Amino acid sequence: MIASCSLIRCLAASAGCEVSGISPMTSVLSFRIMSSAFPNRRKSRGEREHIPRVPKQVDQAMENTDIIEFRDVHYATDAGLQLVSGLNLRVKRGETLVLLGRSGSGKTTTLKLINGLLWPTSGAVLVKGQPTKAWDPIRLRRHIGYAIQEVGLFPHFTVERNIGLVPRIEGWSPKRIGERVTELLMLVGLDQELGQRYPGELSGGQRQRVGVARALAADPPILLMDEPFGALDPITRVEIQQEFLRLRERLHKTIVFVTHDLREALLLAHRIGLFEAGRLVGVYTPEEFLKATDSTAAAYLAALGEGRRTRDLVSGQELK
């Protein structure tokens, strides 16, 4: 399967669906659309009551302020394992903030706290000035694009249907969905005829581009990316990184990007948030990171042997 059962459940949640059944043998899924998509549907037993939607006026009120904010956020598992501790962080509108750290440092947990796949144990996460717990969780997730390393495309959906999933749930007309899919395929550099193929018929690089297109399908203002290029071969990875930079300048989205690769962080970030053992060590511009004296940052630089080539990359000399 292109996506594991647990991954499919995560993706379905971020798209505003519940997965009511998965057959590993046939890769067939059955979806139960949440009530925010069809408000007149009778709610099933145990389905949580949704908090009223955040007013549209919030967009205007927050136009020139931070779009995401963590206020003394802590997150621990039910077993008591502390994954994030005392996180205070602001993400500016239109910036690309890269969360850098080794495995288990709290990067992905921090990402999931933004779109409500996880809820803080204490403290508050604000999106557009509203605590995530004050949002209808399904509306929150559809307000935020989500692209991950495994891509997680639904294997029995064509490329077109994968990209158009959230717009379809949102009630877009077939004509509008078709136009949006065509636009996005062009935007991410894929031929239109690939829209009729299935994920298993695509290369790794093509699947990753489709994953980015799907995350952008409903034109969300925020895009979360969890090591989206980590599984690609080095040449394809460099190509997609360059495409990412071009897309970023064109679309002006707010992007929170998780990686453990310092070179990738230096290339793609406006700012870098360095994590270690569940804590935010510091926030740096790429230029500041190269001069950082903190022991964690210095260890990254020493381990990767940073020198003239990376400095040239950050200054843009290798982007031509």
C-alpha positions in Angstrom: 0.0 0.0 0.0 1.1 3.6 -0.7 -0.1 4.6 2.8 -0.2 2.5 6.0 -3.5 2.2 7.9 -2.4 4.6 10.6 -1.2 7.1 8.1 -4.5 6.9 6.2 -6.3 7.7 9.4 -4.1 10.7 10.0 -4.6 12.0 6.5 -8.4 11.4 6.6 -8.5 13.4 9.8 -6.6 16.3 8.3 -9.0 16.2 5.3 -12.0 16.3 7.5 -13.0 12.7 7.2 -13.2 9.7 9.5 -12.1 6.3 8.2 -14.8 3.8 9.2 -13.1 0.8 7.5 -9.8 -0.2 6.0 -9.1 -3.5 4.2 -5.3 -4.1 4.0 -5.8 -6.8 1.5 -7.8 -4.8 -1.0 -6.7 -1.2 -0.1 -10.3 -0.3 -0.1 -11.4 2.5 2.3 -14.9 3.7 3.3 -15.2 7.2 4.6 -17.6 8.8 7.0 -17.7 12.5 6.3 -17.7 14.6 9.4 -20.8 16.8 10.1 -19.1 20.1 9.2 -19.1 18.9 5.6 -22.7 17.9 5.6 -24.4 19.9 8.5 -27.7 18.2 8.1 -26.4 14.7 8.5 -27.5 12.9 11.6 -24.6 12.7 14.0 -23.4 9.3 15.0 -23.1 8.2 18.7 -20.0 9.6 20.3 -19.3 12.2 17.7 -18.1 15.3 19.4 -20.1 18.5 19.3 -18.3 21.1 17.2 -17.5 24.5 18.5 -18.9 27.3 16.3 -16.7 28.4 13.4 -14.3 31.2 13.8 -15.8 34.4 12.2 -14.4 35.5 8.8 -13.6 38.9 10.4 -10.7 37.2 12.2 -8.9 37.1 8.8 -9.1 40.9 8.5 -8.2 41.5 12.2 -5.1 39.4 11.9 -3.9 40.7 8.6 -0.7 42.2 9.9 0.1 40.1 12.9 1.5 36.7 13.7 -0.6 33.9 12.1 0.5 31.1 14.5 1.6 31.5 18.1 2.7 29.1 20.9 2.2 30.3 24.4 4.1 28.3 27.0 3.0 25.1 25.4 3.6 21.7 27.0 2.6 18.4 25.5 2.8 15.0 27.2 1.5 11.6 26.2 -1.1 9.7 28.3 1.7 7.7 29.7 3.4 10.9 30.9 6.2 11.2 28.4 7.0 14.9 27.9 7.4 15.6 24.1 7.3 19.4 24.1 8.1 21.7 27.1 7.7 25.4 27.6 7.3 26.3 23.9 7.0 30.0 23.1 7.1 30.7 19.4 5.5 33.0 16.8 5.2 32.4 13.1 4.9 35.4 10.9 2.4 35.7 8.1 4.0 34.7 4.8 7.3 33.3 6.2 8.8 29.9 6.0 9.8 28.7 9.4 11.8 25.5 9.4 11.8 23.3 12.6 15.2 21.6 12.8 16.2 18.9 15.1 17.2 15.3 15.5 14.6 12.5 15.7 12.5 12.7 18.8 13.2 16.4 19.5 9.6 17.5 19.3 9.4 18.8 15.7 6.5 16.7 14.4 4.6 17.0 17.7 4.9 20.8 17.4 3.5 20.6 13.8 0.5 18.5 14.9 -0.3 20.9 17.6 -0.9 23.5 14.9 -3.6 21.7 13.0 -5.3 20.0 16.0 -4.1 16.5 15.4 -2.8 16.9 18.9 -3.9 19.2 21.7 -1.6 20.9 24.2 -1.5 19.4 27.7 -1.1 23.0 28.9 -0.6 26.4 27.4 -2.2 27.5 24.1 -1.6 27.3 20.4 -3.2 30.2 18.5 -4.0 30.2 14.8 -5.1 33.6 13.4 -5.5 34.8 16.9 -7.8 32.1 18.1 -6.8 29.1 20.3 -7.0 25.9 18.4 -9.4 24.5 20.9 -11.8 27.4 20.0 -11.9 26.2 16.3 -14.1 23.6 14.9 -11.3 21.0 14.5 -12.4 20.0 11.0 -12.6 23.6 9.8 -9.2 24.2 11.3 -7.6 21.3 9.5 -9.2 22.3 6.2 -7.7 25.8 6.7 -4.2 24.3 6.8 -2.5 22.3 4.0 -0.6 19.2 5.2 2.2 17.5 3.2 4.3 14.6 4.7 7.2 12.5 3.8 5.3 9.3 3.0 3.0 11.4 0.7 0.1 9.1 1.7 -1.9 9.3 -1.5 -4.9 7.1 -1.5 -3.9 4.2 -3.8 -7.4 3.6 -5.3 -7.9 7.3 -6.2 -6.5 8.8 -9.4 -4.2 11.7 -9.1 -7.1 14.0 -10.0 -9.3 12.6 -7.3 -6.5 12.7 -4.7 -5.9 16.4 -5.4 -9.6 17.3 -5.5 -10.5 15.4 -2.3 -10.8 18.4 0.1 -12.5 20.7 -2.5 -15.0 17.9 -3.1 -15.7 17.6 0.6 -16.0 21.4 0.8 -18.8 21.2 -1.8 -17.0 22.7 -4.8 -18.7 22.1 -8.2 -17.1 19.5 -10.4 -16.2 22.2 -12.9 -14.4 24.3 -10.3 -12.6 21.2 -9.0 -11.4 20.3 -12.5 -10.1 23.7 -13.1 -8.3 23.7 -9.8 -6.7 20.3 -10.4 -5.5 21.5 -13.8 -4.1 24.7 -12.3 -2.2 22.8 -9.6 -0.8 20.1 -11.9 0.7 22.9 -13.9 1.9 24.7 -10.8 3.8 21.7 -9.5 5.3 20.9 -12.9 3.3 17.8 -13.8 1.7 16.9 -17.2 -2.0 17.0 -17.3 -2.3 13.4 -18.5 -0.9 12.2 -15.2 -4.2 13.2 -13.6 -5.8 10.0 -14.8 -3.0 7.8 -13.3 -2.9 6.1 -9.9 -0.2 6.7 -7.3 1.4 3.4 -7.9 2.0 4.4 -11.5 4.1 7.5 -10.6 7.7 8.0 -9.6 8.6 9.1 -6.1 9.2 12.7 -7.2 5.9 12.8 -9.1 4.0 11.5 -6.0 5.6 14.1 -3.9 4.5 16.8 -6.3 1.0 15.4 -6.2 1.1 15.5 -2.4 2.1 19.2 -2.4 -0.7 19.9 -5.0 -3.2 18.2 -2.7 -2.1 20.2 0.3 -2.7 23.4 -1.7 -6.0 22.3 -3.3 -8.4 24.4 -1.2 -5.9 27.4 -1.2 -5.2 27.3 2.5 -3.2 30.2 4.0 -1.0 27.9 6.1 1.0 24.9 4.9 2.6 22.3 7.2 5.3 20.1 5.7 6.7 17.2 7.7 10.0 16.1 6.0 8.2 16.1 2.7 11.4 15.5 0.6 13.2 13.1 2.9 12.4 9.9 1.0 13.6 11.2 -2.4 16.9 10.5 -4.1 19.4 13.3 -3.9 19.0 14.6 -7.4 15.2 14.6 -7.3 15.3 16.2 -3.8 17.4 19.1 -5.1 15.0 19.6 -8.0 12.0 19.7 -5.8 13.7 22.0 -3.3 14.3 24.5 -6.1 10.6 24.2 -7.2 9.6 24.7 -3.6 11.5 28.0 -3.5 9.8 29.2 -6.7 6.3 28.2 -5.4 7.0 30.0 -2.1 7.8 33.2 -3.9 4.7 32.9 -6.1 2.1 31.8 -3.5 3.2 33.8 -0.4 1.9 31.1 2.0 2.8 30.8 5.7 4.9 27.5 5.8 6.1 25.5 8.8 8.5 22.9 7.5 10.1 20.1 9.5 13.5 18.6 8.7 16.5 17.1 10.3 18.7 18.2 7.4 20.7 21.4 8.1 21.5 22.1 4.5 17.8 21.9 3.6 16.9 24.2 6.5 19.5 26.8 5.4 18.3 26.7 1.9 14.6 26.9 2.4 14.0 28.9 5.6 13.4 32.5 6.4 14.0 31.5 10.0 15.1 28.3 11.7 13.7 27.0 15.0 16.2 24.6 16.5 14.7 21.9 18.8 16.5 19.6 21.2 14.8 17.1 23.6 11.4 18.7 23.3 12.6 22.3 23.9 13.2 25.2 21.5 16.9 26.1 21.7 16.6 29.2 19.6 15.3 30.9 16.5 17.8 32.1 13.8 17.9 33.4 10.3 20.1 31.1 8.1 22.9 33.7 8.4 22.6 33.8 12.2 22.6 30.0 12.4 26.0 29.8 10.6 27.4 32.2 13.3 25.6 30.6 16.3 27.7 29.8 19.3 25.0 27.7 21.1 26.4 24.2 21.6 23.4 22.5 19.8 23.8 24.7 16.7 27.5 24.4 16.8 27.2 20.6 16.9 25.1 20.6 13.8 27.6 22.8 11.9 30.5 20.7 13.0 28.8 17.4 12.2 27.9 18.5 8.7 31.3 20.1 8.0 29.7 23.4 7.0 32.0 25.7 5.1 32.1 27.9 2.0 29.7 25.7 0.0 26.8 26.1 2.5 27.5 29.8 2.9 27.3 30.2 -0.8 24.1 28.2 -0.9 22.5 30.5 1.8 23.6 33.6 -0.1 21.9 32.3 -3.2 24.9 31.7 -5.4 23.9 28.1 -5.9 20.3 28.9 -6.7 21.0 30.2 -10.2 
